Amino acid sequence: MTTADQFQQHVLPTYGRFPFVPVRGEGVRLWDDAGKSHIDFCSGIAVCSLGHCHPRLVEAIREQAGRLMHVSNLYQIPQQAELAEEINTQHVKLPGKVFFSNSGAEANDGLIKSARRFGHKRPQADGTPRCEVITFQMSFHGRTLGAMSATGQAKIQEGFDPLLPGFRYLPFNDVAALQAGIRPETAAILLEPIQGEGGVNPATPEFLRAVAALCKKHDLLLFFDEVQAGFGRCGDSMAWRMIAPEIEPDGISWAKGMGGGVPIGAFWLSDRGMDENGTALSSLMGPGSHGSTYGGNPLVCAASLAVLREIREKDLGAHAILMEARIRETIRSWQFPVVTEVRGSGLLLGVGLDPARIPTPEGKTAALVVVNRLMERGLLVPPAGPNTFRLLPPLNVTEAEIDEALEIVRAVLAEF
Ligand SMILES: *Cc1c(COP(=O)(O)O)cnc(C)c1O
């Protein structure tokens, strides 16, 4: 039986999978079951920050696996404490506290629960709890019931209603709509500083600053979903700092790139005071309020520590910015009318396509047509919405690897 046959018989068909069977990886390269090598600019969707099987990450996992893989969160896990300290002092650089989850959706669920708690502690004038979180159209926050309900895309929610109540989706980058959209029951605003799945759409500095100001004015929590954009992917360790560095959020969620391939996510709450007594916001989630059996176990924390330290010590965020410039310059030099624009920051980049120039069979999008052609020529990239494909190489990608990948992109786009 082939892998494809096994999938058909035994795996729920929730993904439309490409006919590609990866079996081995090293750095930016991925080999299929026929021994053919591909350049991987998908990186497991912005997960493999250091590329495949980076020696430092492999060694950290090997060492920790042989020492201690899992113990309960009933105990004090040294790797978890060390990772939280690394995140707070070297990456967020604001006083706060971390909770470890196993995925991005779970991390966002944690933020949503924190918003609900906040809305109970700081209710409306008549004492009714505030329970609404404002999110944005074309956002993506994950697939759990909570994170899916927060996601501003009807196609993600189709057929799953009733959704979790307490969300409203406003147009992204629209200050006036947000000013008009805040209600007495609103407790928090959650947004991706750069929308990833929705097509690689960065928030404008004006919008991000307006969001922060409105949160202050109306006593709302400001949450950034950095699941795809965080930890060097966009240049700075935190993506919002590429847009409006002075903003101090109340909560942040992460996953994807922080683990380099092991399943780990996290959310963070600020230590700032939230009332007249200066009670720390992070105290909202006290003993018994939240939990996860696996979350932050020794194995994944040791792995994530190796990833975050490698990113910091090698300044891979700064490298990502240099590589971004190279990619933008090269694509601009082609002057292909099929390319409408390049959006994003660092190595979270979206190449916008003009669908009118791409013959598209029924049921396919322009992005999928191009992604398939790139794959035939040995370059793996993910789409982002119907008319954009993403370039998500590992943060330590070399100039030569960028050039090799872009030559494939040029050859394919030249056909349109
Ligand atoms: C991928 C993603 C999520 C969901 O993460 P999972 O680990 O798949 O649950 C949430 N938010 C953003 C911005 C993402 O890109």
PDBQT file of the ligand as one rigid body, heavy atoms in Angstrom, charges set to zero:
ROOT
HETATM    1  C1  LIG A 501      -1.095  28.732  12.600  1.00  0.00    +0.000 C 
HETATM    2  C2  LIG A 501      -1.714  29.837  13.347  1.00  0.00    +0.000 A 
HETATM    3  C3  LIG A 501      -2.530  29.600  14.472  1.00  0.00    +0.000 A 
HETATM    4  C4  LIG A 501      -2.916  28.211  14.913  1.00  0.00    +0.000 C 
HETATM    5  O1  LIG A 501      -1.821  27.488  15.354  1.00  0.00    +0.000 OA
HETATM    6  P1  LIG A 501      -1.954  25.882  15.533  1.00  0.00    +0.000 P 
HETATM    7  O2  LIG A 501      -0.644  25.493  16.140  1.00  0.00    +0.000 OA
HETATM    8  O3  LIG A 501      -2.194  25.310  14.176  1.00  0.00    +0.000 OA
HETATM    9  O4  LIG A 501      -3.099  25.641  16.442  1.00  0.00    +0.000 OA
HETATM   10  C5  LIG A 501      -3.002  30.693  15.174  1.00  0.00    +0.000 A 
HETATM   11  N1  LIG A 501      -2.709  31.958  14.793  1.00  0.00    +0.000 NA
HETATM   12  C6  LIG A 501      -1.925  32.213  13.737  1.00  0.00    +0.000 A 
HETATM   13  C7  LIG A 501      -1.606  33.619  13.381  1.00  0.00    +0.000 C 
HETATM   14  C8  LIG A 501      -1.419  31.162  12.960  1.00  0.00    +0.000 A 
HETATM   15  O5  LIG A 501      -0.690  31.429  11.873  1.00  0.00    +0.000 OA
ENDROOT
TORSDOF 0
